Amino acid sequence: MDAGLSIAASGLNASMAEIDVAAENLSNSQTPGYVAQTAQLSTLPGGGQLGVGDGVLVTSVSQVNSAMLSANNLQAQGSLSNISSLQQVLTGIEDVFPLGQTTAAASTASTNSSIAGELSTFWSAWDSVAQDPSGSAPRTQIVNMAQGIATSLHEASTQLDQLATNTSSSLQTDVGQVNTLLGQAASLNGTIIQTTGGGQSSNQLADQLNNVLGQLSSLAGVNVQMQANGTAQISLGGINVLQGNQAATLSTTPPSGTPTSTTTTIYAYPPSATGSLVGSAEGVAAPVSSGALAGLLSGVNQYIPKYQAQLDSVATALASTVNTQLASGYTASGVSGSTEPLFSSTGPMSAGTITVNAAVVADPTLIAAAGANSTGTGPIGANDGSNAQAMAERGTVSTGPDLTYQNLVEGIGSDTQNANTQLTSQTAVANQAQQALQSVTGVNQDAQLAALMQFQANYQASAKVVSVIDATMQSLLAAV
């Protein structure tokens, strides 16, 4: 009888443990990083002649892990964050160059027109000068339009500069977040080692570590290697940044003695002067190829500078085209157009420095609208506008600022479209990877509820055994 009660009691304990585990799973079904648990049961061998066992024992409560699916999911989420961050940067660049409508309004302020529209209107306006070279209104309109284009170029350049600043700021924020998470992971590693060393379960700590690792992967695309003791070892671009309870610190500040560079780089610094973690006490460059950091680095190092340089090329091509054409003509008084160019610069010619010659602004008659006479030393006539006509035809040439700007806009559109396509594709991949992982390690509420009913039935069955044995014992005692 005593053996039967002991066996039934072990069944009650086992069923209660299974009920507790199922309740824990259901309670944490939406908790980030939580991995479903299961009670591991083992039979207790008996020592009697009949070979009847001594019941059941709960040996442990284990997590349902899949190293392969976890690694695939971390990689997929890192790639998704990379594309997503880059797509946001490209969208910001695209917003700098709206495809506006051409306007004929003459103003020194920028309008909602695209720069392409302003250029088109600018070339057309030279027709009016050619038709009325002695008139002041057409010349004033040219000056106003030139100032409008210069203003638009200034604004676009400033917006790109601001986008670069904002992107760098986001990068710094994410680097700080990565450092915080690395510190949390190091702390969790240390606690896991202490907990398992004391013979206690570290499942809850492992769940917290999983959540931290997921965030790190999204931010920096880290490579994670789980150790036999339940801790995580993390590397970034082949550089070890977390081992045990030791974590490196990331920074965009280069080590002393590093050659000056315009490229932003992520560096890893060891937690101590030994440099044993990252390989150098001075810190080393940590190549980042995935996660949000990678997308932001691509934006600040590659795409924004590329389009800033192309915008500068538009300004350079505009100034060169206009000033060269003016240099071949003359004012009505016979002054060479090379004397007073329309566009000048406060420094090296760029979108941020291009300006309209102050002398021409003050006196539009300095615009060299006339062509050279037969000797090439003066204007053909006081009312000659042949050079202005030649300038108007510059807008139909397949080279110059118009083509340069067109290539810029088309390049932005192409890069943005590619990023959008990749984002859609990678989103599907990341969702699939996450679903595959959840199907194994996540909590299936329907399955848990069904199992809970089974555990309850098992508990009731064990309780019934106790009741039967108790009734039998009472019957035997009554019969004595």
C-alpha positions in Angstrom: 0.0 0.0 0.0 2.8 2.4 0.9 4.5 1.8 -2.5 1.2 2.4 -4.3 0.7 5.7 -2.4 4.3 6.7 -3.2 3.8 5.9 -6.9 0.5 7.8 -7.1 2.1 10.8 -5.3 4.9 10.9 -7.8 2.2 11.0 -10.5 0.5 13.9 -8.8 3.8 15.8 -8.6 4.7 15.1 -12.2 1.3 16.2 -13.5 1.4 19.3 -11.3 4.8 20.1 -12.7 3.5 19.7 -16.3 0.5 21.9 -15.5 2.8 24.6 -14.1 5.0 24.4 -17.2 2.0 24.7 -19.5 0.7 27.7 -17.5 4.2 29.3 -17.8 4.2 28.8 -21.5 0.7 30.3 -22.0 1.5 33.3 -19.8 4.6 34.1 -21.8 3.3 33.3 -25.3 3.8 36.9 -26.3 7.0 37.6 -24.3 9.9 38.6 -26.6 12.7 36.0 -26.6 10.6 33.4 -24.7 11.3 29.8 -25.6 8.6 27.2 -24.9 9.5 24.8 -22.1 8.6 21.2 -21.4 8.8 19.0 -18.3 11.2 16.1 -18.8 9.9 12.9 -17.0 11.8 9.7 -16.2 10.6 6.4 -14.6 11.8 5.5 -11.2 13.0 1.8 -11.3 11.6 -0.4 -8.5 13.6 -2.8 -6.4 10.9 -5.4 -5.7 10.8 -9.0 -7.1 7.8 -8.1 -9.3 9.8 -5.4 -11.1 7.2 -2.7 -10.5 8.7 0.7 -10.7 8.6 3.4 -8.0 6.7 5.9 -10.1 7.8 9.0 -12.1 10.3 11.7 -11.6 10.5 15.2 -13.1 14.2 15.4 -14.1 14.2 18.9 -15.5 12.3 21.6 -17.3 14.0 22.1 -20.6 13.6 24.7 -23.4 12.7 23.7 -26.9 15.7 25.1 -28.8 16.9 24.9 -32.4 20.3 26.3 -33.0 20.0 26.2 -36.8 16.7 28.0 -36.9 17.8 30.5 -34.3 20.9 31.4 -36.3 18.9 31.6 -39.6 16.4 34.0 -37.9 19.1 36.2 -36.4 20.8 36.5 -39.8 17.5 37.2 -41.6 16.4 39.9 -39.1 19.9 41.6 -39.4 19.6 41.7 -43.2 16.1 43.1 -43.0 17.2 45.9 -40.7 20.1 46.7 -43.0 17.9 47.1 -46.1 15.2 48.9 -44.0 17.7 51.5 -42.7 19.2 52.1 -46.2 15.8 52.4 -47.7 14.9 55.2 -45.2 18.1 57.0 -46.1 17.4 56.7 -49.9 13.8 57.9 -49.4 15.3 60.9 -47.5 17.6 61.6 -50.5 14.7 61.2 -52.9 12.6 63.8 -51.0 15.4 66.4 -51.5 14.7 66.2 -55.3 10.9 66.4 -55.8 9.5 66.1 -59.3 7.7 69.5 -59.2 6.0 71.4 -62.0 7.7 74.1 -64.1 6.7 77.6 -63.2 7.3 80.8 -65.1 7.3 83.0 -62.1 10.5 85.1 -61.8 11.7 85.1 -58.3 15.0 84.9 -56.4 13.3 82.5 -53.9 13.1 78.8 -54.6 9.8 77.4 -55.7 8.1 74.0 -55.7 9.5 73.4 -59.2 12.1 70.8 -59.7 15.6 71.9 -60.6 15.0 70.3 -64.0 12.0 72.5 -64.5 13.9 75.6 -63.4 16.7 74.8 -65.9 14.2 74.3 -68.7 12.6 77.6 -68.0 16.0 79.3 -67.6 17.1 78.2 -71.1 13.7 79.3 -72.6 14.0 82.7 -71.1 17.0 83.5 -73.2 14.8 83.5 -76.3 13.1 86.6 -74.9 16.5 88.3 -74.6 17.4 87.3 -78.1 14.2 88.8 -79.4 14.5 92.0 -77.4 18.3 92.4 -76.6 17.9 96.1 -75.6 15.0 95.5 -73.3 15.7 95.4 -69.5 12.8 93.1 -68.5 14.1 90.0 -70.3 17.6 90.5 -68.8 16.2 91.1 -65.3 14.2 87.9 -65.7 17.4 86.0 -66.6 19.1 87.3 -63.4 16.1 86.4 -61.3 15.9 82.9 -62.7 19.7 82.4 -62.2 19.3 83.4 -58.6 16.4 81.0 -58.2 18.4 78.1 -59.6 21.3 79.0 -57.3 19.0 79.1 -54.3 17.5 75.7 -55.2 21.0 74.2 -55.5 21.9 75.7 -52.1 18.8 74.3 -50.5 19.3 70.8 -52.0 22.9 70.8 -50.8 21.9 72.0 -47.3 19.2 69.3 -47.1 21.7 66.6 -48.1 24.1 67.9 -45.5 21.3 67.8 -42.9 20.4 64.3 -43.9 24.0 63.3 -43.5 24.0 64.9 -40.0 20.7 63.1 -39.0 22.0 59.8 -40.4 25.2 60.1 -38.4 23.2 61.0 -35.3 21.0 57.9 -35.8 24.2 55.9 -36.2 25.6 57.2 -32.9 22.3 56.4 -31.1 22.4 52.8 -32.4 26.0 52.4 -31.5 25.1 53.5 -27.9 22.2 51.0 -27.9 24.5 48.2 -29.1 26.9 49.0 -26.2 24.1 48.9 -23.7 22.9 45.5 -25.1 26.4 44.1 -25.1 26.7 45.1 -21.4 23.3 43.4 -20.7 24.5 40.2 -22.5 27.7 40.2 -20.5 25.8 40.5 -17.3 23.4 37.7 -18.3 26.3 35.5 -19.2 27.8 35.9 -15.8 24.5 35.3 -14.0 23.9 32.2 -16.1 27.3 30.8 -15.2 26.6 31.3 -11.5 23.1 29.9 -11.7 23.9 26.7 -13.6 27.0 26.3 -11.4 24.7 26.3 -8.3 22.5 23.5 -9.9 19.6 25.8 -10.6 17.6 26.3 -13.8 18.7 29.3 -16.1 15.7 29.1 -18.4 14.4 32.6 -17.5 17.9 34.1 -17.9 18.2 32.3 -21.3 15.0 33.9 -22.4 16.3 37.3 -21.5 19.5 36.6 -23.3 17.6 35.5 -26.4 15.7 38.8 -26.4 19.0 40.8 -26.2 20.6 38.7 -28.9 17.6 39.4 -31.2 18.0 43.2 -30.7 21.8 43.0 -31.2 21.3 41.2 -34.5 18.8 43.7 -35.8 21.1 46.6 -34.9 24.5 45.2 -35.8 24.0 41.8 -37.5 26.2 40.1 -34.9 27.3 36.5 -35.2 26.2 34.5 -32.2 27.8 31.2 -31.0 26.0 29.6 -28.1 28.3 27.8 -25.6 27.8 24.6 -23.8 27.3 26.4 -20.5 24.3 28.4 -22.0 26.3 31.6 -22.5 26.6 33.5 -25.8 29.8 34.4 -27.6 29.4 37.3 -30.0 31.5 38.5 -32.9 31.1 41.5 -35.2 32.8 41.2 -38.6 35.1 38.6 -37.3 36.0 40.6 -34.2 35.1 39.0 -30.9 33.0 41.6 -28.9 31.5 39.4 -26.2 32.8 36.4 -24.3 31.6 35.3 -20.9 31.0 38.4 -18.8 33.4 40.6 -20.8 32.0 43.0 -23.5 33.8 45.3 -25.9 32.7 48.9 -26.4 31.9 50.1 -29.9 32.6 53.7 -31.1 33.0 55.7 -34.3 36.1 57.4 -32.8 39.2 55.8 -34.3 42.2 54.7 -32.2 45.0 57.3 -31.8 47.4 57.3 -34.7 44.7 56.1 -37.2 45.1 58.0 -40.6 42.5 60.7 -41.1 39.5 59.5 -43.2 36.2 61.0 -44.4 34.7 57.5 -44.0 32.8 56.6 -40.8 34.0 53.3 -39.4 32.9 51.3 -36.3 35.7 50.4 -33.9 35.7 47.9 -31.1 37.6 48.7 -27.9 38.4 46.0 -25.3 37.1 46.2 -21.7 40.7 46.3 -20.4 44.1 47.4 -21.5 45.1 43.8 -22.4 43.0 43.8 -25.6 42.4 40.1 -25.2 38.8 40.3 -26.3 39.0 42.3 -29.5 42.7 41.4 -30.2 44.2 44.9 -29.6 44.4 47.1 -26.6 44.2 50.1 -28.9 40.9 48.9 -30.5 40.3 47.6 -34.0 37.9 48.3 -36.9 34.9 46.0 -36.7 33.4 45.6 -40.2 29.7 45.8 -40.1 27.8 44.2 -43.0 24.4 43.6 -41.5 21.9 45.2 -39.2 20.7 48.8 -39.0 24.3 50.0 -38.5 25.3 48.6 -41.9 22.4 50.5 -43.7 23.2 53.7 -41.9 26.9 53.4 -42.7 26.1 52.8 -46.4 24.0 55.9 -46.4 26.5 58.2 -44.7 29.6 56.8 -46.4 28.3 56.0 -49.9 24.9 57.2 -51.0 24.7 60.7 -49.5 28.3 61.7 -50.6 27.6 60.2 -54.1 24.6 62.4 -54.7 26.1 65.4 -53.0 29.0 65.1 -55.5 26.6 64.7 -58.4 24.6 67.8 -57.3 27.9 69.7 -57.2 28.5 68.5 -60.7 25.2 70.0 -61.8 26.3 73.4 -60.4 29.7 73.1 -62.0 28.2 72.1 -65.4 25.7 75.0 -65.2 28.3 77.6 -64.4 30.7 76.3 -67.0 28.0 76.0 -69.7 26.6 79.5 -69.2 29.9 81.3 -68.5 31.6 79.7 -71.5 28.8 80.7 -73.8 28.8 84.3 -72.4 32.5 84.5 -73.0 32.0 84.1 -76.7 29.7 87.1 -76.8 29.7 90.8 -76.1 27.5 93.4 -74.3 25.9 96.1 -76.4 28.8 98.4 -75.5 31.4 95.9 -76.8 32.6 94.5 -73.5 33.5 90.8 -73.7 31.3 88.4 -71.9 34.4 86.8 -70.2 34.7 89.9 -68.2 31.4 89.5 -66.3 30.3 85.8 -66.0 26.8 85.2 -64.8 27.7 82.5 -62.2 30.5 82.8 -59.7 31.4 81.1 -56.5 32.5 82.0 -53.0 35.0 79.1 -53.1 35.4 76.0 -55.3 32.3 75.7 -57.5 29.7 73.5 -55.9 25.9 73.4 -55.2 26.5 75.1 -51.9 28.7 77.9 -53.1 27.4 78.8 -56.6 26.1 82.3 -56.7 25.1 85.0 -59.3 27.7 87.6 -60.1 26.8 90.7 -58.0 27.9 93.1 -60.9 25.4 91.4 -63.3 22.7 91.5 -60.6 23.3 95.3 -60.2 23.5 95.9 -64.0 21.8 93.2 -66.2 23.1 95.0 -69.3 26.4 93.3 -68.6 24.9 90.1 -69.9 26.7 89.4 -73.2 23.7 88.8 -75.4 25.4 89.9 -78.6 27.5 87.9 -80.9 30.9 88.8 -82.2 31.3 90.9 -85.4 33.3 89.7 -88.4 36.5 90.7 -86.8 35.6 88.9 -83.5 36.3 92.0 -81.5 32.9 93.4 -80.7 29.2 93.0 -81.1 27.5 92.6 -84.4 25.1 95.4 -83.6 23.5 97.3 -80.7 20.3 95.2 -81.0 22.0 91.9 -81.7 20.9 89.0 -79.6 22.6 86.1 -81.4 24.6 85.0 -78.4 21.5 84.9 -76.3 19.9 82.7 -79.0 22.9 80.4 -78.8 22.4 80.3 -75.0 18.8 79.3 -75.4 19.8 76.4 -77.6 22.1 75.1 -74.9 18.9 73.6 -73.3 18.5 71.3 -76.3 22.1 70.0 -76.0 22.4 66.4 -74.7 25.1 67.4 -72.3 25.6 69.9 -69.6 23.7 70.5 -66.3 20.3 69.2 -67.6 21.8 65.7 -68.4 23.8 65.7 -65.2 20.7 66.5 -63.1 18.7 63.9 -65.1 21.3 61.3 -64.3 21.3 62.3 -60.6 17.5 61.9 -60.4 17.4 58.7 -62.3 20.2 57.3 -60.1 18.3 58.1 -57.0 15.1 56.5 -58.4 17.0 53.4 -59.4 18.7 53.0 -56.0 15.5 53.6 -54.1 13.5 51.2 -56.3 16.2 48.5 -55.8 16.0 49.1 -52.1 12.2 48.9 -52.1 12.4 45.6 -54.0 15.0 44.2 -51.7 13.0 45.3 -48.7 9.9 43.5 -49.9 11.9 40.3 -50.6 13.9 40.4 -47.4 10.7 41.0 -45.4 9.3 37.8 -46.7 12.5 35.9 -46.0 12.6 37.3 -42.4 9.0 36.5 -41.8 9.5 33.0 -43.0 12.6 32.5 -40.8 10.8 33.9 -37.8 7.7 31.7 -38.4 10.0 28.6 -38.8 11.6 29.4 -35.5 8.3 30.1 -33.8 6.9 26.8 -35.0 9.6 25.0 -33.0 10.5 27.2 -30.1 7.4 29.4 -29.8 4.2 28.7 -27.8 1.4 27.1 -29.6 -1.6 28.1 -27.5 -3.9 25.5 -28.9 -1.4 22.7 -28.3 -0.7 24.0 -24.8 -4.4 24.1 -23.9 -4.9 20.5 -25.2 -1.8 19.4 -23.3 -3.1 21.2 -20.2 -6.4 19.2 -20.3 -4.3 16.0 -20.7 -2.2 16.9 -17.7 -5.3 17.7 -15.7 -6.7 14.3 -16.6 -3.4 12.6 -15.5 -3.5 14.5 -12.2 -7.1 13.4 -11.6 -6.2 9.8 -12.5 -3.3 9.8 -10.0 -5.6 11.4 -7.4 -8.1 8.6 -8.1 -5.4 6.0 -7.4 -4.8 7.7 -4.0 -8.5 7.6 -3.3 -8.8 3.9 -4.2 -5.8 3.0 -2.1 -7.3 5.0 0.8 -10.7 3.3 0.4 -9.0 -0.2 0.3 -7.0 0.6 3.4 -10.2 1.7 5.2 -12.0 -1.5 4.2 -9.1 -3.6 5.4 -9.0 -1.8 8.7 -12.7 -2.2 9.2 -12.5 -5.9 8.5 -10.0 -6.5 11.3 
